[in-house]
């Protein structure tokens, strides 16, 4: 291992997705300039490499005469359950500011001739709050924020992968990075000390094999869990139908165009059949469920029976039967007649001018960019069926942050974006983009204020103590460099990704969870202790990445087991199999545990300590009442912010 180097900054930002970029820009606008953003690449990660047919940004309603308010928006953010009301109110209150910031930076959200930012209704939404700049909304956000980052000359180190947080279990002092600027070179570690660390590393994409997270994104929540950061609602994730060759959600228009669902044998060629027909009594019933899948894209236990049965049927076909499933847009089956579908389906297609005679033409008329998107990646739907599966898409849980998005138990660490567990069981579609921007703004304000006015509650970094922690970590790595590494990181990753698909995806079984947890611990121990010699920096980094992913896997699976054993039942993005439970139509052998709605008023908090995960249920914070008096709030504002001119 090459000699390590170190540097010291006021703020270290780990990750360059939409949330991390927004934090950097906002901190600089608040007068904090000694910032370092470390990233594997400004063009890597989920935000800049993902989207959907019409990627949604959910915000406070700003159009026409439909009434809205932060309180109403916060209520809808809470409505799915297991959400703290005060956090929801922060996300609602900052929504307009964060959205307007993006508009000012040039994100092309549509408005009418009067300047009104029109909206539409998304899933789990009571109003028309959603907007979109097209299939690549989060990419548009990243590009605009990156341009502002460069305009402000904020320091960025690319090809840096975090491998450890520097922590004593009570506070975070920065991080240790693997320097991948020369990928065939020997391992090289860089230590970055910081007074505050913004942790913007995204969701746990690397945990799953069937995943719609972009392949360049793996996530790093395991680093914070290793450091002892408290987590919230880890079991709550979203899963949905997605393409495999090019990872992309097949939501919205992709379903509303009514494609044929076909399956083939494991070779992907032979024994083709329309497998959904065996589950539905009529063709009209089948196509109505497919159409609704566009609106209700994420798998949801609340849509059983209903459109989410399709996800289960695809799961049975792919996972249990070992076949491969495709969407075929090239033609309708001979017995298809549009007028057999529901009035809602027919009306939607007719009003959209899309009542055409093939799925391909319906998709073209509904949303031509959605069709073109696959063509840009070499997938031509007019000549080839599109392979799909039910894939991991988003973690609604994550690390536990307070009202300032600071870790509840690890001072000076600010988890923002998807790695922050502010969402609950379910959420309005697109609210994650709003949450990431609002969390970035909230954390930036708190950090700027604390750096200008340090308090006894938030002490500055003790340099000698931080250096001691870093040297201990580096010394352990040096000891492990004496012998060749026996592990192939690709083989090991494939093992735990397949395990996560089996035990921690959207179909959950207590027996499988109990069976695999010892396997996780065995594999994790190998990665924690194996020699690291004879590796180039790329393979060295991936072995360490496996370690933190396995730490995350242990925490996720253990908390899923704890949740099920508590008696939550089937809820949100997952079903729990339970003999003697509720039977499902078309699946006589399947019985699922019904939801116990008592737990919707609770959040599951979990902490890793001494190799074991400890979980407990706590009450959701209520939605605060807002009945302030202007002069009093103004006085408090002046006292808090005026001395250094910091403005929220």
Backbone torsions as a table, in degrees:
resi	resn	phi	psi	omega
1	UNK	NA	130.9	179.6
2	UNK	-67.9	157.9	178.1
3	UNK	-59.0	136.7	-178.9
4	UNK	-86.4	157.0	175.9
5	UNK	-123.9	167.2	-177.8
6	UNK	-142.7	160.1	176.2
7	UNK	-149.0	164.6	-177.8
8	UNK	-129.9	134.0	-177.1
9	UNK	-136.9	157.5	172.9
10	UNK	-67.7	-45.3	-178.3
11	UNK	-133.9	128.4	170.5
12	UNK	-106.4	128.5	174.8
13	UNK	-113.0	123.4	179.7
14	UNK	-105.3	111.0	-180.0
15	UNK	113.8	143.6	-176.3
16	UNK	-129.0	35.1	170.0
17	UNK	-77.0	-171.0	-176.2
18	UNK	-59.8	-36.5	-179.3
19	UNK	-71.9	-47.8	-179.6
20	UNK	-60.9	-42.4	178.4
21	UNK	-63.3	-42.4	179.9
22	UNK	-63.4	-37.9	178.7
23	UNK	-64.0	-43.4	179.7
24	UNK	-61.5	-47.2	-178.5
25	UNK	-64.2	-43.0	-177.9
26	UNK	-68.6	-40.7	177.4
27	UNK	-59.6	-44.1	-179.8
28	UNK	-64.4	-39.4	178.1
29	UNK	-64.1	-26.9	179.1
30	UNK	-89.1	7.6	172.8
31	UNK	97.0	7.0	178.3
32	UNK	-96.9	115.0	-175.0
33	UNK	-110.8	-19.8	-177.9
34	UNK	-84.2	68.5	-174.0
35	UNK	-117.4	138.3	170.9
36	UNK	-124.5	124.2	174.1
37	UNK	-103.2	118.1	178.4
38	UNK	-106.2	132.3	-174.8
39	UNK	-149.8	153.7	172.8
40	UNK	-70.2	-21.7	177.3
41	UNK	167.6	137.3	179.0
42	UNK	-65.2	-16.7	178.3
43	UNK	-104.2	13.1	179.3
44	UNK	-110.9	174.9	-180.0
45	UNK	94.6	174.5	-173.8
46	UNK	-76.6	-46.2	-171.2
47	UNK	-55.2	-42.7	-173.8
48	UNK	-89.4	-5.3	-175.5
49	UNK	-124.3	19.2	-176.8
50	UNK	-138.9	170.9	179.5
51	UNK	172.0	-160.5	178.0
52	UNK	-156.9	-169.1	-177.6
53	UNK	-60.0	-33.8	178.0
54	UNK	-153.3	84.5	-169.7
55	UNK	-64.9	128.2	-168.6
56	UNK	-95.2	138.2	167.7
57	UNK	-115.2	119.6	-174.9
58	UNK	-99.9	131.2	-173.5
59	UNK	-150.2	177.1	173.0
60	UNK	-62.1	139.3	179.0
61	UNK	-63.7	131.2	-175.4
62	UNK	-129.8	19.5	-170.4
63	UNK	-129.8	139.0	169.6
64	UNK	64.6	-149.7	-173.5
65	UNK	-101.4	1.8	-178.8
66	UNK	-70.9	121.9	-175.7
67	UNK	-72.6	146.4	175.8
68	UNK	-155.5	163.9	179.1
69	UNK	-163.4	161.6	176.2
70	UNK	-56.5	-37.5	179.0
71	UNK	-63.8	-42.7	179.8
72	UNK	-66.6	-41.3	178.6
73	UNK	-65.1	-44.4	179.2
74	UNK	-59.9	-38.8	178.7
75	UNK	-61.2	-41.4	179.8
76	UNK	-70.9	-32.6	175.0
77	UNK	-65.7	-29.1	-179.8
78	UNK	-86.2	-20.2	-166.2
79	UNK	-59.9	-30.2	179.6
80	UNK	-69.5	-18.6	177.2
81	UNK	103.4	154.8	176.6
82	UNK	60.9	41.0	177.7
83	UNK	-125.1	135.9	174.7
84	UNK	-74.1	128.4	-176.6
85	UNK	-64.4	-35.8	-178.9
86	UNK	-69.0	-36.3	176.7
87	UNK	-68.0	-39.6	177.8
88	UNK	-61.4	-38.5	-179.2
89	UNK	-68.3	-35.4	175.8
90	UNK	-63.1	-47.3	180.0
91	UNK	-62.2	-34.4	179.0
92	UNK	-74.0	-42.3	-175.4
93	UNK	-69.2	-34.2	-179.3
94	UNK	-89.4	-1.7	-174.0
95	UNK	-57.3	-48.9	-176.2
96	UNK	-66.5	-41.0	178.6
97	UNK	-61.4	-47.1	-178.0
98	UNK	-65.8	-42.0	178.9
99	UNK	-64.5	-44.8	-179.3
100	UNK	-63.7	-33.6	177.0
101	UNK	-61.1	-44.3	178.9
102	UNK	-64.6	-41.4	177.8
103	UNK	-60.9	-43.4	-179.9
104	UNK	-62.1	-34.2	179.9
105	UNK	-79.1	-7.9	173.6
106	UNK	109.3	9.4	175.8
107	UNK	-67.7	125.5	-169.9
108	UNK	-83.5	64.4	172.5
109	UNK	-72.7	137.1	-173.1
110	UNK	-75.3	142.1	172.8
111	UNK	-136.6	161.9	-178.1
112	UNK	-89.1	-172.9	-174.3
113	UNK	-67.1	-14.5	178.7
114	UNK	-97.7	1.1	-178.2
115	UNK	86.7	12.0	179.9
116	UNK	-83.7	128.3	-179.2
117	UNK	-86.6	97.7	-173.4
118	UNK	-68.5	154.0	179.6
119	UNK	-133.3	170.1	174.8
120	UNK	-136.4	165.7	-176.9
121	UNK	-89.3	127.6	178.8
122	UNK	-107.0	-177.6	-178.7
123	UNK	-68.9	144.6	-178.4
124	UNK	59.6	35.0	-177.0
125	UNK	-123.4	137.7	179.3
126	UNK	-97.2	-9.3	-178.2
127	UNK	-138.0	177.4	179.7
128	UNK	-92.9	72.9	-176.2
129	UNK	-96.3	-16.2	-171.2
130	UNK	-78.6	147.7	171.9
131	UNK	-141.2	173.6	-176.2
132	UNK	-161.7	147.1	171.3
133	UNK	-103.2	9.0	179.1
134	UNK	124.7	-162.4	-177.4
135	UNK	-63.3	-23.9	-172.5
136	UNK	-116.4	47.7	-178.1
137	UNK	-58.1	-48.8	-177.6
138	UNK	-67.3	-30.1	174.8
139	UNK	-66.4	-44.0	177.5
140	UNK	-57.8	-40.4	178.0
141	UNK	-62.1	-46.7	-178.7
142	UNK	-62.7	-42.8	-179.0
143	UNK	-64.0	-41.4	179.2
144	UNK	-67.6	-41.8	-179.9
145	UNK	-69.3	-37.3	178.0
146	UNK	-64.7	-40.1	177.2
147	UNK	-60.4	-40.8	178.3
148	UNK	-69.7	-37.1	175.7
149	UNK	-56.7	-46.0	-179.2
150	UNK	-70.9	-37.3	178.1
151	UNK	-60.9	-36.3	-179.5
152	UNK	-84.3	-4.1	178.6
153	UNK	58.1	42.8	176.2
154	UNK	-76.8	135.7	-175.9
155	UNK	-67.0	131.6	179.2
156	UNK	-131.8	133.5	171.7
157	UNK	-116.4	111.8	178.0
158	UNK	-92.8	165.8	-176.7
159	UNK	62.1	33.0	176.0
160	UNK	-114.1	122.8	177.7
161	UNK	-113.3	122.6	178.2
162	UNK	-68.0	131.4	178.6
163	UNK	-118.6	-15.3	176.1
164	UNK	-156.7	143.7	164.5
165	UNK	-90.7	142.9	176.5
166	UNK	-90.0	110.4	-172.6
167	UNK	-149.8	149.7	172.7
168	UNK	-105.7	13.2	-178.6
169	UNK	91.4	-11.8	177.6
170	UNK	-120.1	-24.4	-178.6
171	UNK	-148.3	159.0	178.3
172	UNK	-108.7	135.7	-176.3
173	UNK	-117.3	11.3	-177.9
174	UNK	128.5	-152.4	-175.1
175	UNK	-155.5	160.5	173.2
176	UNK	-107.5	133.6	-175.2
177	UNK	-120.3	147.4	167.6
178	UNK	-90.9	127.7	-176.8
179	UNK	-90.7	110.3	-175.6
180	UNK	-103.8	22.5	-179.9
181	UNK	-65.1	-26.7	173.3
182	UNK	-125.4	98.5	-165.1
183	UNK	-73.7	-18.0	177.7
184	UNK	-100.3	4.0	-179.8
185	UNK	-79.0	167.8	173.3
186	UNK	-62.9	159.8	179.4
187	UNK	-56.5	139.0	179.0
188	UNK	-138.0	122.2	-177.2
189	UNK	-109.8	140.1	178.9
190	UNK	-121.4	133.1	179.4
191	UNK	-103.3	127.1	178.4
192	UNK	-119.3	113.0	175.1
193	UNK	-90.9	144.6	-178.2
194	UNK	-150.5	146.8	176.0
195	UNK	-72.4	-33.6	176.2
196	UNK	-137.4	143.4	179.8
197	UNK	-124.0	120.9	174.5
198	UNK	-94.4	121.3	-174.4
199	UNK	-104.9	101.5	-173.2
200	UNK	-125.1	56.3	-169.2
201	UNK	-97.0	4.5	173.7
202	UNK	78.5	-171.7	-176.9
203	UNK	-82.4	173.7	-174.6
204	UNK	-82.9	58.4	-174.8
205	UNK	-61.2	-32.0	-176.7
206	UNK	-76.3	-2.9	-178.2
207	UNK	-77.9	-25.3	-169.7
208	UNK	-113.3	147.1	172.8
209	UNK	-83.1	-46.8	174.6
210	UNK	-86.5	98.9	-170.7
211	UNK	-143.4	142.9	173.6
212	UNK	-100.5	-2.4	169.2
213	UNK	-59.6	140.4	178.1
214	UNK	-60.8	148.1	-175.6
215	UNK	-62.1	-23.8	179.6
216	UNK	-79.6	-2.5	-178.3
217	UNK	-114.0	126.5	177.1
218	UNK	-117.4	-27.6	-176.2
219	UNK	86.7	161.5	-176.6
220	UNK	-145.0	25.9	-179.7
221	UNK	-59.3	-26.5	179.6
222	UNK	-59.3	-30.7	178.2
223	UNK	-62.6	-43.4	179.8
224	UNK	-71.5	-36.6	177.6
225	UNK	-65.1	-40.7	175.7
226	UNK	-58.2	-37.7	-178.1
227	UNK	-77.5	-4.5	177.6
228	UNK	95.3	9.7	179.3
229	UNK	-66.1	136.5	179.8
230	UNK	-70.1	142.3	177.3
231	UNK	-111.9	160.7	-180.0
232	UNK	-136.7	127.9	171.7
233	UNK	58.3	37.5	-179.3
234	UNK	-54.8	-36.0	-176.7
235	UNK	-68.3	-12.8	-172.6
236	UNK	-87.3	103.6	179.8
237	UNK	-129.4	166.2	175.0
238	UNK	-112.2	140.2	177.7
239	UNK	-133.0	149.0	178.8
240	UNK	-164.6	169.4	-180.0
241	UNK	-67.6	131.9	-178.0
242	UNK	-149.1	153.0	175.5
243	UNK	-72.6	150.7	-176.0
244	UNK	-101.6	-43.4	-176.8
245	UNK	-63.6	-44.6	169.5
246	UNK	-121.7	113.5	-171.7
247	UNK	-67.4	113.1	-175.5
248	UNK	-158.6	135.1	176.3
249	UNK	-62.6	133.3	173.8
250	UNK	-102.8	67.5	-178.5
251	UNK	-105.2	-179.6	172.7
252	UNK	52.9	-118.8	-174.4
253	UNK	-59.3	-31.8	-178.4
254	UNK	-62.1	-29.5	176.7
255	UNK	-92.6	-38.8	-177.2
256	UNK	-65.8	-17.2	174.4
257	UNK	-77.5	-5.1	175.5
258	UNK	59.6	61.4	176.7
259	UNK	-73.3	163.0	171.4
260	UNK	-79.5	134.4	171.9
261	UNK	-94.8	115.8	-179.8
262	UNK	-124.2	153.3	173.4
263	UNK	-127.1	154.0	178.1
264	UNK	-134.8	167.0	178.2
265	UNK	-65.5	176.3	-173.0
266	UNK	-61.4	-18.1	177.5
267	UNK	-78.2	-7.3	178.7
268	UNK	75.2	9.2	-174.7
269	UNK	-127.1	-50.9	-169.0
270	UNK	-89.6	166.2	173.7
271	UNK	55.5	54.6	-179.2
272	UNK	-78.9	139.5	176.4
273	UNK	-154.3	154.7	173.3
274	UNK	-87.6	90.1	-167.8
275	UNK	-72.0	-21.8	-178.8
276	UNK	-65.4	-22.9	-176.0
277	UNK	-62.8	-27.0	-178.6
278	UNK	-71.3	-14.1	-175.5
279	UNK	-102.6	-19.0	-175.6
280	UNK	-110.9	141.3	-178.0
281	UNK	-74.0	-29.9	178.4
282	UNK	-134.3	156.9	177.6
283	UNK	-65.7	-37.2	-179.9
284	UNK	-61.2	-42.5	178.6
285	UNK	-61.6	-40.4	-179.7
286	UNK	-64.2	-47.9	-177.3
287	UNK	-70.2	-30.1	175.2
288	UNK	-65.2	-38.9	177.5
289	UNK	-66.0	-39.3	178.1
290	UNK	-63.6	-43.6	179.7
291	UNK	-61.0	-46.0	179.9
292	UNK	-64.0	-27.6	178.5
293	UNK	-59.4	-27.4	176.8
294	UNK	-64.8	-44.6	177.2
295	UNK	-71.9	-38.1	-171.8
296	UNK	-109.8	53.9	-169.5
297	UNK	-62.8	-49.5	-178.5
298	UNK	-65.1	143.8	172.8
299	UNK	-58.9	136.6	179.2
300	UNK	-142.0	129.6	177.0
301	UNK	-61.8	-23.6	179.1
302	UNK	-72.2	-17.4	179.3
303	UNK	-100.4	34.4	173.0
304	UNK	-122.5	124.3	-11.2
305	UNK	-69.6	153.1	-176.3
306	UNK	153.2	-153.5	-172.5
307	UNK	-64.3	-26.7	-178.9
308	UNK	-73.2	-8.1	171.7
309	UNK	-60.6	-31.0	179.9
310	UNK	-60.5	-40.6	177.9
311	UNK	-60.6	-41.3	179.0
312	UNK	-65.7	-39.8	-179.9
313	UNK	-65.4	-38.8	177.1
314	UNK	-67.1	-39.1	177.1
315	UNK	-59.7	-46.4	179.9
316	UNK	-60.8	-43.1	-176.8
317	UNK	-66.8	-41.8	-174.2
318	UNK	-87.1	-48.1	-172.8
319	UNK	-85.4	-47.8	-174.5
320	UNK	-83.9	-35.2	-179.1
321	UNK	-97.7	-10.3	177.3
322	UNK	69.9	23.0	178.4
323	UNK	-98.3	177.8	179.8
324	UNK	-120.1	139.4	-173.5
325	UNK	-113.2	141.5	-177.3
326	UNK	-135.2	152.2	166.6
327	UNK	-99.9	127.5	-179.3
328	UNK	-113.8	114.4	-178.0
329	UNK	-98.0	-0.8	-168.7
330	UNK	-72.7	-33.2	-179.4
331	UNK	-159.6	159.0	172.0
332	UNK	-82.6	155.5	172.5
333	UNK	-66.7	156.2	-175.5
334	UNK	-57.5	-29.8	-175.8
335	UNK	-95.5	14.6	-179.6
336	UNK	-82.0	133.8	174.1
337	UNK	-139.2	121.8	-175.5
338	UNK	-60.1	-34.8	-176.6
339	UNK	-70.4	-5.7	174.1
340	UNK	-81.8	-14.5	-177.4
341	UNK	-77.9	171.3	-178.4
342	UNK	-64.6	159.3	177.7
343	UNK	-60.2	-37.5	179.2
344	UNK	-60.7	-43.9	-179.2
345	UNK	-65.2	-49.4	-178.1
346	UNK	-62.8	-44.8	-178.2
347	UNK	-61.7	-43.0	-178.8
348	UNK	-62.1	-47.4	-177.9
349	UNK	-66.9	-39.0	180.0
350	UNK	-68.4	-44.2	-179.9
351	UNK	-65.8	-27.3	178.8
352	UNK	-86.6	-0.8	-177.6
353	UNK	67.5	31.7	-172.8
354	UNK	-123.3	22.8	178.7
355	UNK	-82.0	64.8	-175.5
356	UNK	-97.5	179.5	-170.4
357	UNK	-101.1	18.4	172.6
358	UNK	-157.1	151.8	176.5
359	UNK	-57.1	-37.5	-178.4
360	UNK	-62.1	-46.2	-178.8
361	UNK	-70.1	-35.7	176.2
362	UNK	-62.5	-42.5	179.0
363	UNK	-65.3	-41.4	179.8
364	UNK	-59.5	-42.7	-178.3
365	UNK	-75.7	-33.4	179.3
366	UNK	-71.1	-45.2	-169.6
367	UNK	-160.7	79.4	-177.3
368	UNK	-57.7	-37.9	178.0
369	UNK	-61.4	-30.0	179.0
370	UNK	-66.3	-33.5	176.6
371	UNK	-74.7	-43.3	-178.6
372	UNK	-64.7	-31.9	-177.9
373	UNK	-56.5	-46.0	179.1
374	UNK	-68.5	-36.3	178.1
375	UNK	-60.8	-36.7	179.0
376	UNK	-64.2	-19.5	178.7
377	UNK	-108.2	23.1	173.8
378	UNK	77.1	15.7	-179.9
379	UNK	-114.8	110.5	-175.1
380	UNK	-105.7	106.7	-172.9
381	UNK	-68.8	-15.2	177.2
382	UNK	-77.5	-12.1	-177.5
383	UNK	-127.5	-5.3	-173.6
384	UNK	-149.2	138.5	174.7
385	UNK	-74.9	150.6	-173.4
386	UNK	-101.1	118.5	-179.2
387	UNK	-76.3	136.0	-177.4
388	UNK	-135.9	167.6	170.6
389	UNK	-158.2	170.2	172.8
390	UNK	-83.0	119.5	-170.1
391	UNK	-121.9	153.7	171.1
392	UNK	-66.3	136.5	-174.0
393	UNK	-129.7	-35.4	-175.6
394	UNK	-162.5	141.5	173.9
395	UNK	-100.7	113.6	177.2
396	UNK	-72.7	-24.3	174.5
397	UNK	-88.7	-173.4	-179.5
398	UNK	160.8	-148.9	179.2
399	UNK	-79.7	150.7	-177.2
400	UNK	-88.6	116.3	176.7
401	UNK	-113.6	155.0	178.9
402	UNK	-89.9	-162.2	-176.7
403	UNK	-64.4	-18.8	177.3
404	UNK	-103.3	10.8	-178.4
405	UNK	65.2	24.2	172.3
406	UNK	-91.4	141.1	178.2
407	UNK	-50.9	137.8	-177.0
408	UNK	-68.2	-20.5	-177.5
409	UNK	-134.8	1.6	178.8
410	UNK	-126.0	95.9	-174.3
411	UNK	-57.9	149.8	174.5
412	UNK	71.8	5.4	174.9
413	UNK	-108.3	125.8	-175.7
414	UNK	-121.2	95.4	177.7
415	UNK	-78.5	124.1	179.7
416	UNK	-131.5	163.0	-177.8
417	UNK	78.9	-154.4	-174.4
418	UNK	-64.1	-25.5	-178.8
419	UNK	-70.8	-12.8	175.3
420	UNK	-90.6	128.8	-174.4
421	UNK	-89.8	54.6	-178.5
422	UNK	-81.2	-17.2	179.7
423	UNK	-83.7	162.4	179.2
424	UNK	-112.0	-133.8	-173.6
425	UNK	-67.5	-46.4	177.2
426	UNK	-143.6	165.6	-174.7
427	UNK	-151.2	157.9	173.8
428	UNK	-61.8	140.3	179.7
429	UNK	-59.3	130.6	179.7
430	UNK	90.4	-6.0	-177.9
431	UNK	-69.5	-19.2	179.3
432	UNK	-65.3	-36.4	178.5
433	UNK	-66.3	-40.7	175.6
434	UNK	-63.8	-44.3	-177.9
435	UNK	-61.6	-40.2	180.0
436	UNK	-63.5	-42.6	179.0
437	UNK	-69.3	-43.2	-179.9
438	UNK	-66.5	-40.1	176.9
439	UNK	-62.9	-39.0	177.8
440	UNK	-63.2	-43.7	179.3
441	UNK	-64.5	-43.6	-177.5
442	UNK	-65.1	-45.6	179.4
443	UNK	-63.9	-42.5	-179.0
444	UNK	-60.9	-43.5	179.0
445	UNK	-62.2	-45.7	-178.7
446	UNK	-64.7	-41.4	-179.8
447	UNK	-65.6	-47.0	-179.8
448	UNK	-58.6	-42.8	-179.3
449	UNK	-66.6	-42.6	-177.6
450	UNK	-69.8	-33.0	178.6
451	UNK	-72.2	-32.5	178.1
452	UNK	-79.4	-31.1	-176.1
453	UNK	-134.1	72.8	-179.1
454	UNK	-59.5	141.9	178.8
455	UNK	-122.5	165.9	179.9
456	UNK	-65.1	-25.5	-179.7
457	UNK	-73.2	-22.7	-177.0
458	UNK	-132.1	78.6	-175.4
459	UNK	-70.3	152.9	176.6
460	UNK	-72.5	165.4	-178.9
461	UNK	-63.0	131.0	171.2
462	UNK	-84.8	105.7	-171.0
463	UNK	-59.8	-46.6	-177.8
464	UNK	-63.4	-38.8	178.5
465	UNK	-66.5	-42.6	179.5
466	UNK	-64.2	-42.2	179.0
467	UNK	-63.1	-37.8	177.8
468	UNK	-62.6	-43.0	178.5
469	UNK	-63.3	-43.5	-179.4
470	UNK	-64.5	-42.6	-179.3
471	UNK	-64.1	-34.6	177.2
472	UNK	-63.1	-43.4	179.0
473	UNK	-64.1	-46.8	-177.5
474	UNK	-65.4	-38.0	179.4
475	UNK	-63.7	-37.5	178.4
476	UNK	-65.1	-40.5	177.3
477	UNK	-63.8	-41.5	-179.9
478	UNK	-61.3	-39.5	178.9
479	UNK	-61.5	-33.5	-175.2
480	UNK	-85.2	1.0	-179.1
481	UNK	-88.0	-0.9	-172.0
482	UNK	-78.5	-19.7	-178.2
483	UNK	-129.1	154.7	179.6
484	UNK	-63.3	143.3	177.7
485	UNK	-71.7	129.4	-178.2
486	UNK	-88.9	-3.4	-172.0
487	UNK	-103.0	141.2	169.2
488	UNK	-98.6	113.8	-171.0
489	UNK	-64.0	-31.8	-179.8
490	UNK	-67.8	-43.1	178.0
491	UNK	-62.8	-45.4	-178.7
492	UNK	-63.8	-39.6	-179.6
493	UNK	-67.5	-39.8	177.9
494	UNK	-59.9	-37.7	179.8
495	UNK	-62.6	-49.6	-175.6
496	UNK	-78.1	-24.0	174.7
497	UNK	-68.9	-42.5	177.1
498	UNK	-64.7	-34.8	177.5
499	UNK	-64.2	-41.0	-179.0
500	UNK	-66.5	-38.6	176.0
501	UNK	-60.7	-37.3	-176.2
502	UNK	-76.4	-37.5	-170.5
503	UNK	-111.3	-24.8	-170.8
504	UNK	-123.2	16.3	178.1
505	UNK	-88.8	-142.9	-169.8
506	UNK	-92.7	-6.6	172.4
507	UNK	-113.2	117.4	-169.4
508	UNK	-122.1	138.8	-175.3
509	UNK	-137.7	123.8	-177.5
510	UNK	-56.9	-41.5	-176.8
511	UNK	-63.1	-40.9	178.6
512	UNK	-66.5	-41.8	179.2
513	UNK	-59.4	-46.6	-179.4
514	UNK	-65.5	-31.5	-179.6
515	UNK	-70.8	-39.5	-171.2
516	UNK	-89.0	-20.4	-175.9
517	UNK	-58.9	-42.1	174.6
518	UNK	-61.7	-33.4	177.2
519	UNK	-63.7	-40.0	178.9
520	UNK	-61.5	-47.2	-177.6
521	UNK	-63.7	-38.4	178.1
522	UNK	-63.4	-46.3	-179.1
523	UNK	-67.7	-38.2	177.8
524	UNK	-62.4	-44.2	-179.9
525	UNK	-60.5	-38.5	177.1
526	UNK	-58.5	-43.6	-177.7
527	UNK	-73.7	-25.9	179.6
528	UNK	-77.1	-22.7	-171.5
529	UNK	-123.0	-10.0	-173.2
530	UNK	-65.9	150.8	172.6
531	UNK	-60.9	154.2	-175.8
532	UNK	-124.6	17.0	-178.1
533	UNK	-76.6	163.0	176.1
534	UNK	61.8	29.5	178.1
535	UNK	-113.8	140.9	168.1
536	UNK	-77.2	172.3	-172.7
537	UNK	-64.9	-30.8	179.2
538	UNK	-64.8	-51.2	-178.4
539	UNK	-69.1	-36.8	175.5
540	UNK	-57.3	-46.7	-179.0
541	UNK	-63.7	-41.0	-177.3
542	UNK	-70.1	-32.6	174.7
543	UNK	-64.2	-42.7	178.0
544	UNK	-68.8	-33.0	176.0
545	UNK	-65.5	-41.0	176.2
546	UNK	-56.6	-40.4	-179.0
547	UNK	-59.0	-49.6	-178.3
548	UNK	-71.1	-30.4	175.3
549	UNK	-67.2	-38.3	176.8
550	UNK	-67.9	-36.7	173.2
551	UNK	-59.1	-45.7	177.8
552	UNK	-62.6	-42.4	-179.7
553	UNK	-60.4	-43.6	177.9
554	UNK	-59.0	-45.7	-178.9
555	UNK	-65.3	-42.9	-179.6
556	UNK	-64.7	-49.0	-177.2
557	UNK	-67.2	-37.2	179.5
558	UNK	-67.2	-38.1	179.2
559	UNK	-74.0	-32.9	173.5
560	UNK	-61.1	-44.1	178.2
561	UNK	-62.6	-44.2	179.5
562	UNK	-61.5	-40.1	179.2
563	UNK	-63.3	-46.9	-178.5
564	UNK	-64.1	-44.3	-179.2
565	UNK	-66.2	-21.2	174.7
566	UNK	-72.6	-21.7	178.7
567	UNK	98.1	26.8	179.1
568	UNK	-66.9	-30.5	-176.2
569	UNK	76.3	-164.1	-178.7
570	UNK	-82.7	126.0	-177.5
571	UNK	-158.7	160.3	176.4
572	UNK	56.7	-128.4	-174.4
573	UNK	-91.6	20.1	-177.9
574	UNK	-149.8	153.0	172.1
575	UNK	-115.7	146.6	177.0
576	UNK	-109.6	120.8	177.7
577	UNK	-72.7	136.9	-176.4
578	UNK	-153.8	110.4	176.7
579	UNK	-55.9	132.9	-177.0
580	UNK	86.5	5.1	-179.5
581	UNK	-85.6	-153.3	-175.8
582	UNK	-83.9	123.4	177.6
583	UNK	-74.0	154.1	179.8
584	UNK	-112.2	139.1	-179.3
585	UNK	-63.7	134.9	-179.0
586	UNK	84.6	-10.0	-179.4
587	UNK	-130.7	72.2	-174.5
588	UNK	-61.3	-24.5	-178.4
589	UNK	-84.5	-7.2	-177.7
590	UNK	-98.7	131.1	173.1
591	UNK	-135.0	131.7	-175.2
592	UNK	-120.8	151.0	178.6
593	UNK	-74.3	129.4	177.4
594	UNK	-70.1	155.3	-179.8
595	UNK	-71.7	140.2	168.7
596	UNK	-98.9	102.4	-171.3
597	UNK	-70.0	-9.5	175.5
598	UNK	-54.8	-36.5	-175.0
599	UNK	-76.7	-4.5	175.5
600	UNK	-69.4	-18.8	178.1
601	UNK	-94.0	10.7	-177.7
602	UNK	-124.4	155.6	168.0
603	UNK	-119.8	147.9	180.0
604	UNK	-97.8	114.8	179.5
605	UNK	-104.2	136.8	-173.6
606	UNK	-140.4	141.9	178.8
607	UNK	-138.1	134.9	176.0
608	UNK	-90.1	124.9	-178.8
609	UNK	-146.4	127.9	179.2
610	UNK	53.2	38.3	175.4
611	UNK	82.5	1.1	179.9
612	UNK	-124.4	147.8	179.1
613	UNK	-98.7	130.8	-179.1
614	UNK	-115.5	124.4	-175.8
615	UNK	-123.8	147.9	174.2
616	UNK	-151.8	151.0	176.4
617	UNK	-89.5	134.9	174.9
618	UNK	-128.4	157.8	-178.2
619	UNK	-70.8	142.3	171.7
620	UNK	-64.3	138.2	172.5
621	UNK	-66.8	139.4	179.2
622	UNK	-71.1	163.1	174.4
623	UNK	-73.0	118.5	-177.4
624	UNK	-64.2	146.6	173.0
625	UNK	-84.3	138.9	177.6
626	UNK	-113.8	105.7	178.9
627	UNK	-141.3	48.6	-174.6
628	UNK	-74.5	164.4	175.6
629	UNK	-109.8	125.4	-169.3
630	UNK	-52.3	-50.8	-175.4
631	UNK	-60.3	-36.5	-179.4
632	UNK	-70.7	-44.2	178.5
633	UNK	-64.9	-39.7	179.2
634	UNK	-62.1	-42.6	178.9
635	UNK	-61.9	-45.1	179.1
636	UNK	-63.1	-39.0	178.7
637	UNK	-62.7	-46.7	-179.0
638	UNK	-61.7	-42.4	-178.7
639	UNK	-65.9	-32.2	-176.7
640	UNK	-80.8	-38.6	-168.0
641	UNK	-113.5	-17.1	-163.8
642	UNK	-70.7	-33.0	-168.8
643	UNK	-62.8	-32.0	179.8
644	UNK	-113.5	5.6	178.5
645	UNK	71.0	19.7	179.8
646	UNK	-78.4	130.2	180.0
647	UNK	-119.4	134.0	179.4
648	UNK	-71.5	NA	NA
